[in-house]
Amino acid sequence: VTHAVDGKPSQIIAVTEDITEKIAATEKLQRTEELVEIAGNLAKLGGWAIDLKDMSMTWSDEVSIMHDLPPGVVPSFAEGVSMVVPEHREHMQKVVEDCIKLGKTYDEEFQKITAKNRLIWVRSVGSPVRDQHGNI
């Protein structure tokens, strides 16, 4: 908006951007996320991640559900570790630590105790994610 000498607007200048590709990409991503959710529900497969800056966790809804937690509820890293039965806990912590510090991938099976005290077996496959500098 430009102003005349008396302070009142004298014209409006605007910019228009074609965002067709952005909208199409957003819609495609949404469809892909919906398909991944359906596949995860059918396969009882979920994903999780650890943010190494603060050790915060991200869990897919399916991971929360298999742990008898409401979708969207994610425990802290320490709470997640405490769900592993004591006899498997040390080994689980070591393979996750080796993944974080040494970049080792893992494929392990652990028994866990859900929020409703149900014993379950889970297979956990972990792989480090590296930034553009090769850091995990």
N, C-alpha and C positions, 0 to 999 in steps of 0.2 A: 504494500500500500504506500503510495506517495502522497504527500500532503502539499496543499497550496499554501500560499503565504498566510492565509487566515487560519491554518491549522486543520481545516476540514479535508477529508480525503478527496483527491482529485482523480485518482485512477487506481486500479488494482492490477498487479502483475502476478501471474500464477505460472506454475510449471506443471505439466502433465507428463506422467511416465507410463509407458506400456508395461504392465505387470502380468500379462497373460502367461508368460513362461513361469513366473514365480508362483502364480495361482495353480497352474497345472502341476508343478513340482510338489507343491504343498499337498494337493489332492492325491497325487501318486504316493507320497510318503504316508499319508493317512491310510490309504488302502493297503499298503505294505504292512504297516503296523497292525492293522486289523487282521490281516492274514497270519502274521506271526503270532498274534494273540490266540487265534483259533487253533493254529497248529500246536502251540504250546499247551493249550487246554486239552486237546485230544491226546497228545503224547505225554502229558504230565511233565513237560520240559520247561524250565524257566532259566533266566539268566540273572547274574548278579555281578557287581563290580565293587572294588574298593578304591576310593580316592586316597592316594598315598599322602597327600598334603595333610589331611586331618583324620585319616582312617575312617571316614564316613562311608557308609554302605549304600548302594542302590540295589534294590531287588525288583524283579518283575513281579507282577501280580501273582503269577503262577507259583513263584517261589514262596511268597507270603502264604498263599493258600495251602501249599503242601506242608507248611510248618504250622498249620492251624491258626494263622493270623489273618485278619481282614486284609483284603487287597489294599495296597498303599502303605501298610504298616511295615516299617523296616527297623529291625533292632540295630543297636550299635554293634560294632565289630566284636567287642567283648561279649555282648549278649549272644551274638551268633555263634561264637566259639563255645559258649557255655551250653549251647543246645547239642553239641556233639557229646556222645557218651564218654565218660571219663577214660575208659580204656582205649579210645581212638583219638582223644583230644590232642595228645602230645604229637602224634604222627601227623595229624591234620595241620597243626600249627607249623610243623617243620616244612611240610611240602608247600604251604602257602608262603612261608618266610623265604624258602629257596626260590620260589617264583618271583617274589618281590625283590630280593637282593641279588640273586644270581641269574634271573631270567629263565629259570627252568620251567618248562611246562609240566603239568601233572594230569593224571587220570587215576582217580582213587575212589574207593567206596568206603563210606562211613555210616555208622549208625548214629541216629540223632533222636532226641526227645523233643517232640513238638510242644507248642504252647498248651495243648490239652493233655500232656503227658503220654502221648502215643509214641511208641517206638517205630521209627521208620528207617529204611536204608536209602541212602542217596548215593548217586554216582556224581562226582564233581570233577569236571575237566577244566583246568585253569591254564591260562596263557598270559604272559606279560604283554602290555600294550606300550609301545615305545613312541616317544615324541620324535620330532624331525632331527634331533641331535642324537638319537639312539638311547636316550635315558628312559628308564621304566617309569 
